[in-house]
Amino acid sequence: MANAEHSGQAAGVLGAAATGATRDRLHAARLGLWLIAAVLAVRQMTVVLASPRGDRLTDLETWVGPHGVLHVTGSLYDSTRFTGTPFSGLVLKPLTRAAEQALGWGWTFGTLLLVAALGLVAARALPQPVSRRSSLLAAPVAISLLMLSLPVRNTLWLGQTSIIPVLLVLLGCFVVRGQRAGGALIGLAAALQPTVLLFAPLLWFTDRRRAAASTGFTFGACTALAWAAMPHDSYTYWVHHMAGVGLGGRADGLANQSLHGALLRLGLTGPVEIALFLVLGAAVAALGVRRAVRYARDGQLLLAVAITGCAAVAVSPTAWQHQLLWVLLAVVGRVGTRASDRYVWPVAVVLVMTLPAKMMLPNVPVMNPLRDDVVLLAALAAATVVPFLSRADEHYRVPVPTEYAAPVPARLRHVPLVPFLRRVLTRPNLLLELLLIRVTYAAYSSVRLTVQGDRATAEAHGHQIHSLERALFIDIEHWANHTVAGLPWLERFLSFYYESFHFVVPLSILAVLYVRRPVDYRWARTALGFATLLGLLGFWLYPLAPPRLMPGFGFIDTVHGVQDFAKPDYGAMTALTNQYAAMPSLHFGWSLWCGIVIAVVAPRWWMKVLGLLHPLFTVSAIVATANHWVLDAVGGAAVVATGFALTYVLSGPRAAAAPAPVTEPEAGAGAAALAAHRPAS
């Protein structure tokens, strides 16, 4: 741990400034991150061990359990359930005598230790120079990301061994002394996972030829040992199954994130698919190794290892989810010359490796090929096309600084500003914004559906709202609903408005602000985000049945059609959305946000009037179609007002139209100081 945290040299300016309060903050942040990593580790162990015996460590149970394939006298590959090499079977056979212990605490805890060791080694291997902040925080951040990643979670759940080859490669490259010893570890990893042999050319072309030779020799010796001990299994694996092709699940399944699996999912089969896979695989391997060699010679060996691993994922006949950890290591590469662009690649990699693919891309047929192969696309991008910066690039250490709006003092002085909410004059990276908007909306939809309350509670709350509205003399929903239902043209218009404008108008406003008013874009986007989070809290705390789902009230559902009140699910709509997410009404809340933003930023009075018509039409639509109570709209207005208030408190008032730019202190003074010490080009 000490080696991992203190291996990098502190950057001059930041190291000199990290005294007193700054140093205390760094140590407090490091302690907090270590606590987060520990909590994640405990949670992962608890999730696995608290599950029923038949639902956890299923792959390991299949191998070394009481009736596992390692107990049988015939071939390991008769049932195709064992997907490892014959050498891995030879290594795992001793575990069959202690299967009861290995399938519980011992195996899970040992896997967590391997993950922690992997994170420490990766943190130690960061390309130099490393700032003091990075050297202190890298290890807990790396371990936390590993714990959250889908490959590690899948490995822990199934009881797989896929972390071991990755750790062996990193140990061979960064920890052990001597080329022969390092190459032996990489050769041992290749004996467990044959595609690791792709690291041999990387070693050879980076003048580590003894290590490359040791890799090949160790791989050959381990394979020969397994062949001597299990000749029939070795023949079956290497000849009949062509290095494991066809073992395990279906090769065209979504879990197989390799070029072979992607081509099969596209409908290609037979010799054409095999030939295309071989050609594409050879091209990816050659280009990936070439790029890896270049970055290794540039002093970015960890990035070179990640690129080679990503190429190995793509060219492997089968690359299951627990074998995709190489993609996460590619997060160390730096992409982009501007400070606002620097976060795009790491954020994209972390999201791809931690979230389900359906949260990354919309669930529409045209996006299916991309969504099904999102991890493969990330691996291919890292191996072949992502323009990682060289350490010799002038922007590698100091990107082009971000210009911030001048601070406005008219706010609550005793409440500190939140740094990442500061308004920026330059436009944020479009790809990053689209990615975050998509993931945020997917999370919003998922949470909205998850917090759905029971029918009895939602209907009881509906009676409460109706009684309160009667006391306030604002219970106009029934009159408005039946009046509109008697006018077909008005019913069609309001139903269309309800279904169509809810997303189109907010997204259009965000797009216009992004292009024309980047300062106002961040202000408006932050307020909308706060309002949406408060809305989710309301759905959870107060599930409410809308008027159309209240039995005996006589409302007409003009949008969804007649509801069958005898069925608690009210039809197929329940599977798509939370039917009891009525309070607050984000239909009206988002429309009110649109009206306020347009009224504030629009340059013409008639534009402001048109903007304010949108919430007016929306509140008419949600009430007349019986999808919301009047008080739901009041709740929507309350969360929007709170969203703007929080934005004011945490990030200050809305900036002027053309404020004087202020560069970020770290990127301003730091850039000037570093520029003074940088040799002239």
BELWO-V782146 format. One record per backbone hydrogen bond with DSSP energy under -0.5 kcal/mol. NH is the residue of the N-H (numbers start at 0). CO is the residue of the C=O. E is the energy in kcal/mol with one decimal. If there is no record, write none. Layout:
nh={NH & NH}
co={CO & CO}
e={E & E}
//
This chain:
nh={4 & 5 & 6 & 14 & 15 & 16 & 17 & 18 & 21 & 23 & 24 & 25 & 26 & 27 & 28 & 29 & 30 & 31 & 32 & 33 & 34 & 35 & 36 & 37 & 38 & 39 & 40 & 41 & 42 & 43 & 44 & 45 & 46 & 47 & 48 & 49 & 50 & 54 & 55 & 55 & 56 & 57 & 58 & 59 & 60 & 61 & 62 & 63 & 64 & 64 & 67 & 68 & 69 & 70 & 71 & 71 & 77 & 81 & 82 & 84 & 88 & 89 & 90 & 91 & 92 & 94 & 95 & 96 & 97 & 98 & 101 & 102 & 103 & 105 & 106 & 106 & 107 & 108 & 109 & 110 & 111 & 112 & 113 & 114 & 115 & 116 & 117 & 118 & 119 & 120 & 121 & 122 & 123 & 124 & 125 & 129 & 134 & 135 & 136 & 137 & 140 & 141 & 142 & 143 & 144 & 145 & 146 & 147 & 148 & 149 & 152 & 153 & 154 & 155 & 156 & 157 & 158 & 159 & 163 & 164 & 165 & 166 & 167 & 168 & 169 & 170 & 171 & 172 & 173 & 174 & 175 & 181 & 182 & 183 & 184 & 185 & 186 & 187 & 188 & 189 & 190 & 191 & 192 & 195 & 196 & 197 & 198 & 199 & 200 & 201 & 202 & 203 & 204 & 205 & 206 & 207 & 211 & 212 & 213 & 214 & 215 & 216 & 217 & 218 & 219 & 220 & 221 & 222 & 223 & 224 & 225 & 226 & 227 & 228 & 229 & 233 & 234 & 235 & 236 & 237 & 238 & 239 & 240 & 242 & 243 & 244 & 244 & 246 & 247 & 252 & 255 & 256 & 256 & 257 & 258 & 259 & 261 & 262 & 263 & 264 & 265 & 266 & 267 & 271 & 272 & 273 & 274 & 275 & 276 & 277 & 278 & 279 & 280 & 281 & 282 & 283 & 284 & 285 & 286 & 287 & 288 & 289 & 290 & 291 & 292 & 293 & 294 & 295 & 296 & 297 & 298 & 299 & 300 & 301 & 303 & 304 & 305 & 306 & 307 & 308 & 309 & 310 & 311 & 312 & 313 & 314 & 315 & 319 & 322 & 323 & 326 & 327 & 328 & 329 & 329 & 330 & 331 & 332 & 338 & 340 & 341 & 341 & 343 & 344 & 345 & 346 & 347 & 348 & 349 & 350 & 351 & 352 & 353 & 353 & 354 & 358 & 359 & 359 & 360 & 363 & 366 & 367 & 370 & 371 & 372 & 373 & 376 & 377 & 378 & 379 & 380 & 381 & 382 & 383 & 384 & 384 & 385 & 387 & 388 & 392 & 395 & 397 & 398 & 399 & 403 & 403 & 404 & 405 & 408 & 410 & 412 & 414 & 415 & 417 & 418 & 420 & 421 & 424 & 425 & 432 & 433 & 434 & 435 & 436 & 437 & 438 & 439 & 440 & 441 & 442 & 443 & 444 & 445 & 446 & 447 & 448 & 449 & 450 & 451 & 457 & 458 & 459 & 460 & 461 & 462 & 463 & 464 & 465 & 466 & 467 & 468 & 469 & 470 & 471 & 472 & 472 & 473 & 474 & 475 & 479 & 480 & 481 & 482 & 483 & 484 & 485 & 486 & 487 & 490 & 491 & 492 & 493 & 494 & 495 & 496 & 497 & 498 & 499 & 500 & 503 & 504 & 506 & 507 & 508 & 509 & 510 & 511 & 512 & 513 & 514 & 515 & 516 & 516 & 520 & 521 & 522 & 523 & 524 & 525 & 526 & 527 & 528 & 529 & 530 & 531 & 532 & 533 & 534 & 535 & 536 & 537 & 538 & 539 & 540 & 541 & 543 & 544 & 545 & 547 & 548 & 549 & 550 & 552 & 556 & 557 & 557 & 560 & 564 & 566 & 567 & 569 & 573 & 573 & 574 & 575 & 576 & 578 & 580 & 581 & 581 & 583 & 584 & 585 & 588 & 589 & 590 & 591 & 592 & 593 & 594 & 595 & 596 & 597 & 598 & 599 & 600 & 601 & 607 & 608 & 609 & 610 & 611 & 612 & 613 & 613 & 614 & 615 & 616 & 617 & 618 & 619 & 620 & 621 & 622 & 623 & 624 & 625 & 626 & 627 & 632 & 632 & 633 & 634 & 635 & 636 & 637 & 638 & 639 & 640 & 641 & 642 & 643 & 644 & 645 & 646 & 647 & 648 & 649 & 650 & 651 & 658 & 661 & 663 & 667 & 668 & 669 & 671 & 672 & 673 & 674 & 675 & 676 & 676 & 677}
co={0 & 1 & 2 & 10 & 11 & 12 & 13 & 16 & 18 & 19 & 20 & 21 & 22 & 23 & 24 & 25 & 26 & 27 & 28 & 29 & 30 & 31 & 32 & 33 & 34 & 35 & 36 & 37 & 38 & 39 & 40 & 41 & 42 & 43 & 44 & 45 & 47 & 51 & 51 & 52 & 156 & 156 & 157 & 157 & 56 & 57 & 58 & 59 & 59 & 60 & 64 & 61 & 62 & 67 & 67 & 68 & 74 & 75 & 80 & 191 & 84 & 85 & 86 & 87 & 88 & 91 & 92 & 93 & 94 & 95 & 97 & 98 & 100 & 100 & 100 & 101 & 103 & 104 & 105 & 106 & 107 & 108 & 109 & 110 & 111 & 112 & 113 & 114 & 115 & 116 & 117 & 118 & 119 & 120 & 122 & 8 & 130 & 131 & 132 & 133 & 136 & 137 & 138 & 139 & 140 & 141 & 142 & 143 & 144 & 352 & 148 & 149 & 150 & 151 & 152 & 153 & 154 & 154 & 160 & 160 & 161 & 162 & 163 & 164 & 165 & 166 & 167 & 168 & 169 & 170 & 170 & 177 & 178 & 179 & 180 & 181 & 182 & 183 & 184 & 185 & 186 & 187 & 188 & 192 & 193 & 194 & 195 & 196 & 196 & 197 & 198 & 199 & 200 & 201 & 203 & 202 & 207 & 208 & 209 & 210 & 211 & 212 & 213 & 214 & 215 & 216 & 217 & 218 & 219 & 220 & 221 & 222 & 223 & 224 & 225 & 229 & 230 & 231 & 232 & 233 & 234 & 234 & 235 & 236 & 236 & 240 & 241 & 243 & 79 & 249 & 252 & 254 & 318 & 255 & 313 & 315 & 257 & 258 & 259 & 260 & 261 & 263 & 262 & 268 & 268 & 269 & 270 & 271 & 272 & 273 & 274 & 275 & 276 & 277 & 278 & 279 & 280 & 281 & 282 & 283 & 284 & 285 & 286 & 287 & 288 & 289 & 290 & 291 & 292 & 293 & 295 & 294 & 298 & 124 & 299 & 300 & 301 & 302 & 303 & 304 & 305 & 306 & 307 & 308 & 309 & 310 & 311 & 317 & 319 & 320 & 323 & 323 & 324 & 325 & 326 & 327 & 328 & 329 & 399 & 337 & 337 & 338 & 340 & 340 & 341 & 342 & 343 & 344 & 345 & 346 & 347 & 348 & 349 & 350 & 350 & 355 & 355 & 356 & 356 & 361 & 363 & 364 & 366 & 367 & 368 & 370 & 372 & 373 & 374 & 375 & 376 & 377 & 378 & 379 & 379 & 380 & 380 & 385 & 333 & 389 & 392 & 393 & 396 & 336 & 401 & 661 & 422 & 659 & 406 & 408 & 410 & 411 & 413 & 649 & 416 & 417 & 418 & 402 & 402 & 428 & 429 & 430 & 431 & 432 & 433 & 434 & 435 & 436 & 437 & 438 & 439 & 440 & 441 & 442 & 443 & 444 & 445 & 446 & 448 & 453 & 454 & 455 & 456 & 457 & 458 & 459 & 460 & 461 & 462 & 463 & 464 & 465 & 466 & 467 & 468 & 469 & 468 & 468 & 473 & 475 & 476 & 477 & 478 & 479 & 480 & 481 & 483 & 485 & 486 & 487 & 488 & 489 & 490 & 491 & 492 & 493 & 494 & 495 & 496 & 499 & 500 & 502 & 503 & 504 & 505 & 506 & 507 & 508 & 509 & 510 & 511 & 511 & 512 & 516 & 517 & 518 & 519 & 520 & 521 & 522 & 523 & 524 & 525 & 526 & 527 & 528 & 529 & 530 & 531 & 532 & 533 & 534 & 535 & 536 & 537 & 579 & 457 & 578 & 625 & 545 & 546 & 548 & 549 & 554 & 555 & 624 & 556 & 562 & 563 & 565 & 566 & 568 & 570 & 571 & 572 & 572 & 576 & 577 & 543 & 579 & 581 & 631 & 583 & 584 & 585 & 586 & 587 & 588 & 589 & 590 & 591 & 592 & 593 & 594 & 595 & 596 & 597 & 603 & 604 & 605 & 606 & 607 & 608 & 609 & 610 & 610 & 611 & 612 & 613 & 614 & 615 & 616 & 617 & 618 & 619 & 620 & 622 & 621 & 621 & 628 & 629 & 629 & 630 & 631 & 632 & 633 & 634 & 635 & 636 & 637 & 638 & 639 & 640 & 641 & 642 & 643 & 644 & 645 & 646 & 647 & 655 & 403 & 401 & 663 & 664 & 664 & 667 & 668 & 669 & 670 & 671 & 672 & 673 & 673}
e={-2.0 & -1.7 & -0.5 & -3.3 & -2.1 & -1.8 & -1.4 & -2.5 & -1.5 & -2.1 & -2.4 & -2.1 & -2.3 & -2.4 & -2.6 & -2.5 & -2.3 & -2.4 & -2.4 & -2.4 & -2.2 & -2.1 & -2.5 & -2.3 & -2.6 & -2.6 & -2.1 & -2.6 & -2.6 & -2.5 & -2.2 & -2.6 & -2.8 & -1.9 & -2.7 & -2.2 & -1.0 & -1.7 & -0.8 & -0.6 & -3.1 & -0.6 & -0.9 & -1.8 & -2.4 & -2.0 & -1.4 & -2.9 & -0.5 & -1.4 & -2.1 & -2.6 & -2.2 & -1.8 & -0.5 & -0.6 & -1.0 & -0.6 & -0.6 & -0.5 & -1.9 & -2.2 & -2.1 & -2.3 & -1.4 & -1.7 & -1.8 & -1.2 & -1.3 & -0.7 & -2.6 & -2.3 & -1.5 & -0.9 & -0.6 & -0.5 & -1.9 & -2.9 & -2.2 & -2.2 & -2.1 & -2.0 & -1.9 & -2.2 & -2.4 & -2.6 & -2.4 & -2.3 & -2.2 & -2.4 & -2.4 & -2.3 & -2.0 & -1.5 & -1.0 & -0.5 & -2.6 & -1.9 & -2.0 & -2.2 & -1.9 & -2.8 & -2.4 & -2.3 & -2.5 & -2.2 & -2.4 & -1.9 & -1.3 & -3.5 & -2.3 & -2.8 & -2.4 & -2.7 & -2.1 & -2.5 & -2.2 & -1.6 & -1.2 & -0.6 & -0.8 & -2.4 & -2.6 & -2.1 & -2.2 & -2.6 & -2.4 & -1.9 & -2.4 & -1.7 & -2.1 & -2.0 & -2.9 & -2.1 & -1.8 & -1.9 & -2.7 & -2.3 & -2.1 & -2.1 & -1.8 & -1.1 & -2.3 & -2.3 & -2.1 & -1.8 & -2.4 & -1.8 & -0.5 & -0.8 & -2.4 & -2.4 & -2.7 & -0.7 & -1.2 & -2.6 & -2.0 & -2.7 & -2.5 & -2.2 & -2.3 & -2.6 & -2.6 & -2.4 & -2.5 & -2.7 & -2.6 & -2.4 & -2.5 & -2.4 & -2.3 & -2.2 & -2.5 & -2.2 & -3.0 & -2.4 & -2.5 & -2.3 & -2.6 & -2.8 & -2.0 & -2.0 & -2.4 & -1.1 & -1.6 & -1.8 & -0.6 & -1.9 & -2.3 & -1.7 & -1.4 & -1.2 & -2.5 & -1.2 & -2.4 & -0.5 & -2.4 & -2.5 & -2.0 & -2.1 & -1.3 & -1.5 & -1.9 & -0.6 & -0.9 & -2.1 & -2.8 & -2.4 & -2.5 & -2.4 & -2.3 & -2.8 & -2.8 & -2.3 & -2.2 & -2.7 & -2.6 & -2.5 & -2.6 & -2.9 & -2.5 & -2.1 & -2.5 & -2.5 & -2.5 & -1.8 & -2.3 & -2.3 & -2.3 & -0.9 & -1.5 & -2.7 & -0.6 & -0.5 & -2.0 & -2.7 & -2.2 & -2.6 & -2.3 & -2.5 & -2.5 & -2.3 & -2.2 & -2.0 & -2.0 & -2.2 & -1.1 & -0.5 & -2.3 & -1.4 & -1.3 & -0.5 & -1.1 & -0.7 & -1.0 & -1.7 & -1.6 & -1.5 & -2.5 & -0.8 & -0.9 & -0.5 & -1.3 & -0.5 & -0.5 & -2.2 & -2.5 & -2.6 & -2.6 & -2.5 & -2.5 & -2.2 & -0.8 & -0.6 & -2.3 & -1.6 & -0.5 & -1.2 & -1.5 & -1.8 & -1.6 & -1.4 & -2.9 & -2.9 & -0.9 & -1.0 & -2.7 & -1.7 & -2.3 & -2.9 & -2.5 & -2.4 & -2.2 & -2.0 & -0.5 & -1.5 & -2.8 & -1.9 & -3.3 & -1.6 & -1.6 & -0.6 & -0.5 & -3.4 & -0.5 & -3.8 & -2.0 & -0.6 & -0.5 & -2.4 & -0.8 & -1.2 & -0.6 & -2.6 & -0.6 & -1.8 & -1.6 & -2.6 & -0.8 & -2.3 & -2.8 & -2.3 & -2.6 & -2.7 & -2.4 & -2.5 & -2.8 & -2.5 & -2.4 & -2.6 & -2.6 & -2.7 & -2.4 & -2.9 & -2.6 & -1.8 & -2.1 & -2.3 & -0.9 & -2.2 & -2.6 & -2.3 & -2.4 & -1.6 & -2.0 & -1.8 & -2.5 & -2.4 & -2.4 & -2.4 & -2.5 & -2.1 & -2.0 & -1.6 & -0.6 & -0.7 & -2.5 & -0.6 & -2.1 & -2.6 & -2.8 & -2.3 & -2.2 & -2.3 & -2.2 & -1.1 & -1.8 & -0.6 & -2.6 & -2.6 & -1.9 & -2.6 & -2.3 & -2.4 & -2.6 & -2.4 & -1.9 & -2.3 & -1.6 & -0.8 & -1.2 & -2.0 & -2.2 & -2.4 & -2.4 & -2.2 & -2.4 & -2.6 & -2.3 & -1.9 & -3.1 & -0.5 & -1.8 & -2.1 & -1.6 & -1.6 & -2.9 & -2.9 & -2.2 & -1.8 & -2.3 & -2.2 & -2.3 & -2.3 & -2.3 & -2.2 & -2.2 & -1.9 & -2.2 & -1.8 & -1.8 & -2.2 & -1.8 & -2.4 & -2.5 & -2.5 & -2.0 & -0.6 & -2.2 & -1.7 & -1.7 & -0.8 & -1.5 & -0.5 & -1.2 & -0.5 & -1.1 & -0.9 & -1.6 & -0.5 & -1.6 & -0.5 & -1.1 & -1.1 & -1.3 & -1.8 & -0.7 & -1.2 & -0.6 & -1.1 & -0.5 & -2.2 & -1.0 & -2.7 & -2.7 & -1.3 & -2.8 & -2.3 & -2.2 & -2.4 & -2.6 & -2.5 & -2.5 & -2.4 & -1.9 & -2.6 & -2.4 & -1.6 & -2.0 & -2.2 & -2.3 & -1.9 & -1.2 & -0.8 & -0.7 & -0.6 & -1.0 & -2.8 & -2.4 & -2.5 & -1.6 & -2.2 & -2.7 & -1.5 & -2.4 & -2.1 & -1.3 & -1.6 & -1.6 & -1.0 & -0.5 & -1.4 & -2.3 & -2.3 & -2.4 & -2.0 & -2.2 & -1.8 & -2.4 & -2.3 & -2.2 & -2.3 & -2.1 & -2.8 & -1.9 & -2.1 & -2.4 & -2.9 & -2.1 & -1.3 & -0.7 & -2.8 & -1.4 & -1.8 & -1.3 & -1.3 & -2.3 & -2.5 & -2.5 & -2.5 & -1.6 & -0.9 & -0.6 & -0.9}
//
